[in-house]
Amino acid sequence: MSGLVIVGVDGSESSLAAVEVAAWEARLRGARLRVVHAFIWPTMHVPLGPSPLGPPEGGLRNAAERLVAEAVEQARAAAPEVDVSHAVVTGEPLTVLEAQSRSADLVVVGSRGMGAFVGLLVGSTAVHLAAHGRCPVLVVREQPRTESPIVLGIDGSAAGTAAIGFAFAEAALRKAPLLALHVWNTWSERAYEGPGDPLTAVVVDRDHLRETEQRLLDETVASWQEAFPQVVLERRLVRSRIRPALIDVSREAQLVVVGARGRGGFTGLLLGSVSQALLHHAHCPVTVVRGNE
């Protein structure tokens, strides 16, 4: 087997759901799977072994080993043909998983971990890893619908090229249709997303703008469609606000793929507002792909 998929686990229900998705991804790729647990307690200088008054199987170290063993067992049950290894690494989750991502083809995490605050829609590790990971990061939100298409968010930015390549390759692996979605609007509509904004009265040649945006969509995917002729591709141009349009289309998707930063991203900002919105509100798993920087 070649290639490596990493899945981060912390014992939460969300991370166990990520294990099944990661095992499936490893099987599709013919890759190895490594189950990783970030063991933060040694950095807190607390006792790791069992209490003298408690059972010998107690203690933080044994608890970490048990949760990793459970995740490994779940991964092997989901994909028996996949080579599954594990590691308990001292450190906080973001640092550990960012380091692990340097040698991986894909990192998979749950949307919420054990440390998530009540009411928080997505954990901080998922958001920060999507910004700092050195490979594509798949955040598992709800269970994938395998009969649905993969959705690719197209914005025409150079930073989005890596996401396009990932989405086409993923569609080929999953034998799934690919929906390339490009959202367009006038500058005034992009500048203000509230109702009744006086800027919407700005006069623009919307027909010309629509044609330009359609051409951008067509040209962006043309070479990739030639490279992946087996992928059934739908191109969809939508006039809307970007974030709600992608969140809405995620209802009919098995996966949404986006770049970390889009055309409107600020220099130095590692994760754009569209990617963050999807991580918090999408109705399916989301993969964030950073461009070459």
C-alpha positions as YAML, in Angstrom:
chain: A
units: angstrom
residues:
- id: 1
  name: MET
  ca: [0.00, 0.00, 0.00]
- id: 2
  name: SER
  ca: [1.12, 3.56, -0.68]
- id: 3
  name: GLY
  ca: [-0.15, 6.76, 0.82]
- id: 4
  name: LEU
  ca: [-1.30, 7.58, 4.33]
- id: 5
  name: VAL
  ca: [-4.57, 8.77, 5.86]
- id: 6
  name: ILE
  ca: [-4.49, 10.16, 9.41]
- id: 7
  name: VAL
  ca: [-7.51, 10.26, 11.69]
- id: 8
  name: GLY
  ca: [-7.50, 12.17, 14.95]
- id: 9
  name: VAL
  ca: [-9.40, 10.58, 17.83]
- id: 10
  name: ASP
  ca: [-10.24, 11.77, 21.33]
- id: 11
  name: GLY
  ca: [-12.95, 9.33, 22.38]
- id: 12
  name: SER
  ca: [-15.82, 11.58, 21.35]
- id: 13
  name: GLU
  ca: [-18.73, 10.33, 19.26]
- id: 14
  name: SER
  ca: [-17.67, 12.78, 16.56]
- id: 15
  name: SER
  ca: [-14.15, 11.36, 16.33]
- id: 16
  name: LEU
  ca: [-15.44, 7.79, 16.17]
- id: 17
  name: ALA
  ca: [-17.62, 8.80, 13.21]
- id: 18
  name: ALA
  ca: [-14.46, 10.23, 11.64]
- id: 19
  name: VAL
  ca: [-12.72, 6.86, 12.05]
- id: 20
  name: GLU
  ca: [-15.23, 5.13, 9.78]
- id: 21
  name: VAL
  ca: [-14.92, 7.84, 7.14]
- id: 22
  name: ALA
  ca: [-11.11, 7.73, 7.36]
- id: 23
  name: ALA
  ca: [-11.08, 3.93, 7.00]
- id: 24
  name: TRP
  ca: [-13.25, 4.24, 3.90]
- id: 25
  name: GLU
  ca: [-10.98, 6.92, 2.46]
- id: 26
  name: ALA
  ca: [-7.91, 4.76, 3.10]
- id: 27
  name: ARG
  ca: [-9.55, 1.79, 1.39]
- id: 28
  name: LEU
  ca: [-10.45, 3.88, -1.67]
- id: 29
  name: ARG
  ca: [-6.86, 5.11, -1.94]
- id: 30
  name: GLY
  ca: [-5.19, 1.79, -1.22]
- id: 31
  name: ALA
  ca: [-3.52, 3.72, 1.60]
- id: 32
  name: ARG
  ca: [-2.47, 3.00, 5.16]
- id: 33
  name: LEU
  ca: [-4.49, 4.42, 8.05]
- id: 34
  name: ARG
  ca: [-2.97, 5.81, 11.22]
- id: 35
  name: VAL
  ca: [-5.15, 6.46, 14.25]
- id: 36
  name: VAL
  ca: [-3.64, 9.32, 16.27]
- id: 37
  name: HIS
  ca: [-4.50, 10.51, 19.76]
- id: 38
  name: ALA
  ca: [-2.98, 13.72, 21.10]
- id: 39
  name: PHE
  ca: [-2.14, 12.97, 24.73]
- id: 40
  name: ILE
  ca: [-2.10, 16.39, 26.34]
- id: 41
  name: TRP
  ca: [-1.92, 15.35, 30.00]
- id: 42
  name: PRO
  ca: [1.89, 14.94, 30.29]
- id: 43
  name: THR
  ca: [2.22, 18.63, 29.43]
- id: 44
  name: MET
  ca: [-0.09, 19.42, 32.35]
- id: 45
  name: HIS
  ca: [2.23, 17.65, 34.82]
- id: 46
  name: VAL
  ca: [-0.49, 15.46, 36.28]
- id: 47
  name: PRO
  ca: [-0.20, 11.81, 37.34]
- id: 48
  name: LEU
  ca: [-0.66, 9.50, 34.35]
- id: 49
  name: GLY
  ca: [-0.69, 6.08, 35.99]
- id: 50
  name: PRO
  ca: [-3.42, 4.38, 38.01]
- id: 51
  name: SER
  ca: [-4.18, 5.61, 41.48]
- id: 52
  name: PRO
  ca: [-2.70, 3.48, 44.30]
- id: 53
  name: LEU
  ca: [-6.24, 3.16, 45.62]
- id: 54
  name: GLY
  ca: [-7.82, 2.37, 42.27]
- id: 55
  name: PRO
  ca: [-7.81, -0.55, 39.81]
- id: 56
  name: PRO
  ca: [-4.56, -1.27, 37.94]
- id: 57
  name: GLU
  ca: [-6.26, -0.54, 34.60]
- id: 58
  name: GLY
  ca: [-7.13, 2.99, 35.72]
- id: 59
  name: GLY
  ca: [-5.26, 6.20, 35.01]
- id: 60
  name: LEU
  ca: [-5.00, 8.62, 32.14]
- id: 61
  name: ARG
  ca: [-2.40, 6.68, 30.16]
- id: 62
  name: ASN
  ca: [-4.47, 3.49, 30.19]
- id: 63
  name: ALA
  ca: [-7.59, 5.45, 29.27]
- id: 64
  name: ALA
  ca: [-5.79, 6.90, 26.24]
- id: 65
  name: GLU
  ca: [-4.62, 3.47, 25.15]
- id: 66
  name: ARG
  ca: [-8.16, 2.09, 25.48]
- id: 67
  name: LEU
  ca: [-9.77, 4.79, 23.38]
- id: 68
  name: VAL
  ca: [-7.16, 4.33, 20.65]
- id: 69
  name: ALA
  ca: [-7.64, 0.55, 20.74]
- id: 70
  name: GLU
  ca: [-11.40, 1.06, 20.35]
- id: 71
  name: ALA
  ca: [-10.84, 3.33, 17.36]
- id: 72
  name: VAL
  ca: [-8.43, 0.87, 15.74]
- id: 73
  name: GLU
  ca: [-10.95, -1.95, 16.20]
- id: 74
  name: GLN
  ca: [-13.66, 0.19, 14.63]
- id: 75
  name: ALA
  ca: [-11.42, 1.06, 11.67]
- id: 76
  name: ARG
  ca: [-10.53, -2.58, 11.04]
- id: 77
  name: ALA
  ca: [-14.19, -3.56, 11.20]
- id: 78
  name: ALA
  ca: [-15.08, -0.85, 8.67]
- id: 79
  name: ALA
  ca: [-12.23, -1.69, 6.26]
- id: 80
  name: PRO
  ca: [-10.60, -5.06, 7.07]
- id: 81
  name: GLU
  ca: [-8.21, -4.82, 4.11]
- id: 82
  name: VAL
  ca: [-6.64, -1.56, 5.31]
- id: 83
  name: ASP
  ca: [-3.33, -1.58, 7.19]
- id: 84
  name: VAL
  ca: [-4.18, 0.24, 10.45]
- id: 85
  name: SER
  ca: [-1.58, 1.54, 12.88]
- id: 86
  name: HIS
  ca: [-1.90, 3.85, 15.86]
- id: 87
  name: ALA
  ca: [0.05, 6.41, 17.85]
- id: 88
  name: VAL
  ca: [-0.45, 8.16, 21.17]
- id: 89
  name: VAL
  ca: [1.56, 11.37, 20.83]
- id: 90
  name: THR
  ca: [2.26, 13.79, 23.65]
- id: 91
  name: GLY
  ca: [1.04, 17.29, 22.86]
- id: 92
  name: GLU
  ca: [-2.07, 19.35, 22.22]
- id: 93
  name: PRO
  ca: [-4.27, 18.22, 19.32]
- id: 94
  name: LEU
  ca: [-3.58, 20.99, 16.80]
- id: 95
  name: THR
  ca: [0.21, 20.74, 17.15]
- id: 96
  name: VAL
  ca: [0.17, 16.95, 16.98]
- id: 97
  name: LEU
  ca: [-2.15, 16.70, 13.97]
- id: 98
  name: GLU
  ca: [-0.42, 19.51, 12.08]
- id: 99
  name: ALA
  ca: [2.87, 17.63, 12.47]
- id: 100
  name: GLN
  ca: [1.22, 14.37, 11.39]
- id: 101
  name: SER
  ca: [-0.27, 16.07, 8.32]
- id: 102
  name: ARG
  ca: [3.21, 16.74, 6.92]
- id: 103
  name: SER
  ca: [3.53, 13.08, 5.89]
- id: 104
  name: ALA
  ca: [-0.14, 12.39, 5.05]
- id: 105
  name: ASP
  ca: [-2.32, 12.53, 1.97]
- id: 106
  name: LEU
  ca: [-5.42, 13.34, 4.03]
- id: 107
  name: VAL
  ca: [-6.26, 14.11, 7.65]
- id: 108
  name: VAL
  ca: [-9.76, 13.29, 8.91]
- id: 109
  name: VAL
  ca: [-11.24, 14.75, 12.10]
- id: 110
  name: GLY
  ca: [-14.66, 15.01, 13.67]
- id: 111
  name: SER
  ca: [-16.41, 18.34, 13.74]
- id: 112
  name: ARG
  ca: [-16.53, 18.43, 17.54]
- id: 113
  name: GLY
  ca: [-14.23, 16.92, 20.11]
- id: 114
  name: MET
  ca: [-14.39, 16.20, 23.81]
- id: 115
  name: GLY
  ca: [-13.38, 19.77, 24.57]
- id: 116
  name: ALA
  ca: [-16.16, 21.42, 22.56]
- id: 117
  name: PHE
  ca: [-18.32, 23.88, 24.47]
- id: 118
  name: VAL
  ca: [-22.02, 23.15, 24.62]
- id: 119
  name: GLY
  ca: [-23.66, 24.86, 21.67]
- id: 120
  name: LEU
  ca: [-20.43, 25.23, 19.69]
- id: 121
  name: LEU
  ca: [-21.11, 23.88, 16.20]
- id: 122
  name: VAL
  ca: [-17.55, 22.93, 15.32]
- id: 123
  name: GLY
  ca: [-14.50, 22.34, 17.47]
- id: 124
  name: SER
  ca: [-11.50, 24.66, 17.42]
- id: 125
  name: THR
  ca: [-9.16, 21.83, 16.41]
- id: 126
  name: ALA
  ca: [-11.10, 21.22, 13.19]
- id: 127
  name: VAL
  ca: [-11.10, 24.91, 12.25]
- id: 128
  name: HIS
  ca: [-7.45, 25.52, 13.05]
- id: 129
  name: LEU
  ca: [-6.28, 22.32, 11.44]
- id: 130
  name: ALA
  ca: [-8.12, 23.26, 8.23]
- id: 131
  name: ALA
  ca: [-6.10, 26.48, 8.27]
- id: 132
  name: HIS
  ca: [-2.73, 25.02, 9.23]
- id: 133
  name: GLY
  ca: [-2.74, 21.43, 7.98]
- id: 134
  name: ARG
  ca: [-0.13, 20.53, 5.37]
- id: 135
  name: CYS
  ca: [-2.51, 18.30, 3.42]
- id: 136
  name: PRO
  ca: [-6.26, 18.30, 2.72]
- id: 137
  name: VAL
  ca: [-8.36, 18.16, 5.89]
- id: 138
  name: LEU
  ca: [-11.71, 16.36, 5.89]
- id: 139
  name: VAL
  ca: [-14.04, 17.43, 8.69]
- id: 140
  name: VAL
  ca: [-16.86, 14.96, 9.28]
- id: 141
  name: ARG
  ca: [-20.17, 16.75, 9.78]
- id: 142
  name: GLU
  ca: [-23.15, 14.37, 9.71]
- id: 143
  name: GLN
  ca: [-22.86, 11.04, 7.96]
- id: 144
  name: PRO
  ca: [-21.97, 11.10, 4.24]
- id: 145
  name: ARG
  ca: [-24.71, 10.32, 1.74]
- id: 146
  name: THR
  ca: [-22.83, 8.06, -0.65]
- id: 147
  name: GLU
  ca: [-25.47, 8.25, -3.38]
- id: 148
  name: SER
  ca: [-25.16, 12.05, -3.64]
- id: 149
  name: PRO
  ca: [-22.71, 14.13, -5.69]
- id: 150
  name: ILE
  ca: [-19.50, 15.72, -4.51]
- id: 151
  name: VAL
  ca: [-19.79, 19.51, -4.59]
- id: 152
  name: LEU
  ca: [-16.81, 21.63, -5.57]
- id: 153
  name: GLY
  ca: [-16.86, 25.34, -4.80]
- id: 154
  name: ILE
  ca: [-15.31, 27.22, -7.75]
- id: 155
  name: ASP
  ca: [-14.16, 30.83, -7.32]
- id: 156
  name: GLY
  ca: [-11.55, 31.19, -10.05]
- id: 157
  name: SER
  ca: [-8.70, 31.97, -7.63]
- id: 158
  name: ALA
  ca: [-5.23, 30.54, -8.07]
- id: 159
  name: ALA
  ca: [-5.41, 29.28, -4.48]
- id: 160
  name: GLY
  ca: [-8.41, 27.13, -5.42]
- id: 161
  name: THR
  ca: [-6.57, 25.02, -8.01]
- id: 162
  name: ALA
  ca: [-5.50, 22.39, -5.47]
- id: 163
  name: ALA
  ca: [-9.12, 22.00, -4.33]
- id: 164
  name: ILE
  ca: [-10.23, 21.38, -7.92]
- id: 165
  name: GLY
  ca: [-7.67, 18.63, -8.39]
- id: 166
  name: PHE
  ca: [-8.65, 17.02, -5.09]
- id: 167
  name: ALA
  ca: [-12.36, 17.12, -5.92]
- id: 168
  name: PHE
  ca: [-11.94, 15.49, -9.34]
- id: 169
  name: ALA
  ca: [-9.65, 12.80, -7.90]
- id: 170
  name: GLU
  ca: [-12.06, 12.17, -5.03]
- id: 171
  name: ALA
  ca: [-15.01, 11.88, -7.41]
- id: 172
  name: ALA
  ca: [-13.05, 9.35, -9.48]
- id: 173
  name: LEU
  ca: [-12.18, 7.32, -6.36]
- id: 174
  name: ARG
  ca: [-15.75, 7.33, -5.10]
- id: 175
  name: LYS
  ca: [-17.23, 6.85, -8.59]
- id: 176
  name: ALA
  ca: [-19.46, 9.79, -7.72]
- id: 177
  name: PRO
  ca: [-20.80, 12.63, -9.89]
- id: 178
  name: LEU
  ca: [-19.17, 16.01, -9.37]
- id: 179
  name: LEU
  ca: [-21.09, 19.28, -9.15]
- id: 180
  name: ALA
  ca: [-18.88, 22.29, -9.85]
- id: 181
  name: LEU
  ca: [-20.68, 25.26, -8.35]
- id: 182
  name: HIS
  ca: [-19.73, 28.86, -9.06]
- id: 183
  name: VAL
  ca: [-21.62, 31.59, -7.24]
- id: 184
  name: TRP
  ca: [-21.70, 35.05, -8.78]
- id: 185
  name: ASN
  ca: [-23.17, 38.41, -7.94]
- id: 186
  name: THR
  ca: [-22.52, 42.09, -8.57]
- id: 187
  name: TRP
  ca: [-19.87, 43.91, -6.58]
- id: 188
  name: SER
  ca: [-22.51, 45.74, -4.57]
- id: 189
  name: GLU
  ca: [-24.21, 42.47, -3.65]
- id: 190
  name: ARG
  ca: [-20.87, 41.06, -2.52]
- id: 191
  name: ALA
  ca: [-20.10, 44.19, -0.52]
- id: 192
  name: TYR
  ca: [-23.33, 44.07, 1.45]
- id: 193
  name: GLU
  ca: [-25.38, 40.97, 2.25]
- id: 194
  name: GLY
  ca: [-28.26, 42.57, 4.10]
- id: 195
  name: PRO
  ca: [-31.75, 43.43, 2.77]
- id: 196
  name: GLY
  ca: [-32.65, 46.87, 1.54]
- id: 197
  name: ASP
  ca: [-29.10, 48.03, 0.94]
- id: 198
  name: PRO
  ca: [-29.02, 51.21, -1.20]
- id: 199
  name: LEU
  ca: [-25.89, 49.97, -2.99]
- id: 200
  name: THR
  ca: [-27.98, 47.38, -4.82]
- id: 201
  name: ALA
  ca: [-29.23, 50.26, -6.95]
- id: 202
  name: VAL
  ca: [-25.82, 50.48, -8.66]
- id: 203
  name: VAL
  ca: [-26.31, 49.90, -12.38]
- id: 204
  name: VAL
  ca: [-24.28, 47.00, -13.83]
- id: 205
  name: ASP
  ca: [-24.45, 45.00, -17.04]
- id: 206
  name: ARG
  ca: [-25.63, 41.81, -15.40]
- id: 207
  name: ASP
  ca: [-25.95, 39.86, -18.65]
- id: 208
  name: HIS
  ca: [-22.33, 40.57, -19.48]
- id: 209
  name: LEU
  ca: [-21.28, 39.72, -15.92]
- id: 210
  name: ARG
  ca: [-23.19, 36.44, -16.06]
- id: 211
  name: GLU
  ca: [-21.48, 35.51, -19.32]
- id: 212
  name: THR
  ca: [-18.09, 36.36, -17.85]
- id: 213
  name: GLU
  ca: [-18.71, 34.23, -14.78]
- id: 214
  name: GLN
  ca: [-19.97, 31.33, -16.90]
- id: 215
  name: ARG
  ca: [-16.79, 31.52, -18.97]
- id: 216
  name: LEU
  ca: [-14.70, 31.52, -15.78]
- id: 217
  name: LEU
  ca: [-16.47, 28.37, -14.58]
- id: 218
  name: ASP
  ca: [-16.10, 26.60, -17.93]
- id: 219
  name: GLU
  ca: [-12.44, 27.47, -18.34]
- id: 220
  name: THR
  ca: [-11.58, 26.56, -14.75]
- id: 221
  name: VAL
  ca: [-12.81, 22.98, -15.02]
- id: 222
  name: ALA
  ca: [-12.04, 22.28, -18.71]
- id: 223
  name: SER
  ca: [-8.56, 20.80, -18.32]
- id: 224
  name: TRP
  ca: [-9.58, 18.82, -15.25]
- id: 225
  name: GLN
  ca: [-12.53, 17.31, -17.07]
- id: 226
  name: GLU
  ca: [-10.15, 16.15, -19.79]
- id: 227
  name: ALA
  ca: [-7.83, 14.64, -17.17]
- id: 228
  name: PHE
  ca: [-10.71, 12.80, -15.46]
- id: 229
  name: PRO
  ca: [-13.05, 11.79, -18.31]
- id: 230
  name: GLN
  ca: [-14.67, 9.13, -16.13]
- id: 231
  name: VAL
  ca: [-16.11, 11.76, -13.79]
- id: 232
  name: VAL
  ca: [-19.66, 12.84, -14.59]
- id: 233
  name: LEU
  ca: [-19.51, 16.61, -14.24]
- id: 234
  name: GLU
  ca: [-22.31, 19.13, -13.78]
- id: 235
  name: ARG
  ca: [-21.48, 22.83, -14.00]
- id: 236
  name: ARG
  ca: [-23.84, 25.08, -12.10]
- id: 237
  name: LEU
  ca: [-23.79, 28.88, -12.11]
- id: 238
  name: VAL
  ca: [-25.81, 30.46, -9.32]
- id: 239
  name: ARG
  ca: [-26.49, 34.12, -8.64]
- id: 240
  name: SER
  ca: [-26.53, 34.36, -4.88]
- id: 241
  name: ARG
  ca: [-24.44, 35.14, -1.85]
- id: 242
  name: ILE
  ca: [-21.58, 32.68, -1.63]
- id: 243
  name: ARG
  ca: [-21.86, 31.26, 1.87]
- id: 244
  name: PRO
  ca: [-25.61, 30.53, 1.95]
- id: 245
  name: ALA
  ca: [-25.46, 29.07, -1.56]
- id: 246
  name: LEU
  ca: [-22.78, 26.53, -0.61]
- id: 247
  name: ILE
  ca: [-24.42, 25.69, 2.70]
- id: 248
  name: ASP
  ca: [-27.73, 25.12, 0.90]
- id: 249
  name: VAL
  ca: [-26.25, 22.87, -1.79]
- id: 250
  name: SER
  ca: [-24.49, 20.82, 0.90]
- id: 251
  name: ARG
  ca: [-27.92, 19.39, 1.74]
- id: 252
  name: GLU
  ca: [-27.74, 17.36, -1.49]
- id: 253
  name: ALA
  ca: [-24.04, 16.46, -1.29]
- id: 254
  name: GLN
  ca: [-21.95, 13.63, 0.09]
- id: 255
  name: LEU
  ca: [-18.96, 15.96, 0.40]
- id: 256
  name: VAL
  ca: [-18.19, 19.63, -0.20]
- id: 257
  name: VAL
  ca: [-14.67, 20.56, -1.32]
- id: 258
  name: VAL
  ca: [-13.36, 24.12, -1.07]
- id: 259
  name: GLY
  ca: [-10.06, 25.92, -1.02]
- id: 260
  name: ALA
  ca: [-8.84, 27.39, 2.22]
- id: 261
  name: ARG
  ca: [-8.95, 30.90, 0.80]
- id: 262
  name: GLY
  ca: [-10.92, 32.38, -2.05]
- id: 263
  name: ARG
  ca: [-10.71, 35.29, -4.41]
- id: 264
  name: GLY
  ca: [-11.66, 37.75, -1.70]
- id: 265
  name: GLY
  ca: [-9.28, 36.41, 0.95]
- id: 266
  name: PHE
  ca: [-7.08, 38.85, 2.83]
- id: 267
  name: THR
  ca: [-3.34, 38.39, 2.46]
- id: 268
  name: GLY
  ca: [-2.03, 36.33, 5.38]
- id: 269
  name: LEU
  ca: [-5.46, 34.94, 6.27]
- id: 270
  name: LEU
  ca: [-5.08, 31.17, 6.24]
- id: 271
  name: LEU
  ca: [-8.76, 30.25, 6.29]
- id: 272
  name: GLY
  ca: [-11.38, 32.28, 4.47]
- id: 273
  name: SER
  ca: [-14.86, 33.14, 5.68]
- id: 274
  name: VAL
  ca: [-16.54, 30.77, 3.19]
- id: 275
  name: SER
  ca: [-14.49, 27.80, 4.38]
- id: 276
  name: GLN
  ca: [-15.19, 28.67, 8.00]
- id: 277
  name: ALA
  ca: [-18.91, 29.02, 7.34]
- id: 278
  name: LEU
  ca: [-19.02, 25.57, 5.76]
- id: 279
  name: LEU
  ca: [-17.11, 24.00, 8.64]
- id: 280
  name: HIS
  ca: [-19.71, 25.42, 11.01]
- id: 281
  name: HIS
  ca: [-22.93, 24.98, 9.05]
- id: 282
  name: ALA
  ca: [-22.60, 22.47, 6.17]
- id: 283
  name: HIS
  ca: [-24.98, 19.52, 6.11]
- id: 284
  name: CYS
  ca: [-22.32, 17.01, 5.01]
- id: 285
  name: PRO
  ca: [-18.58, 16.43, 5.48]
- id: 286
  name: VAL
  ca: [-16.31, 19.22, 4.23]
- id: 287
  name: THR
  ca: [-12.78, 18.99, 2.84]
- id: 288
  name: VAL
  ca: [-10.64, 22.11, 2.96]
- id: 289
  name: VAL
  ca: [-7.66, 22.09, 0.62]
- id: 290
  name: ARG
  ca: [-4.89, 24.62, 1.02]
- id: 291
  name: GLY
  ca: [-3.13, 25.80, -2.10]
- id: 292
  name: ASN
  ca: [0.63, 25.81, -2.55]
- id: 293
  name: GLU
  ca: [1.91, 28.72, -0.49]
...
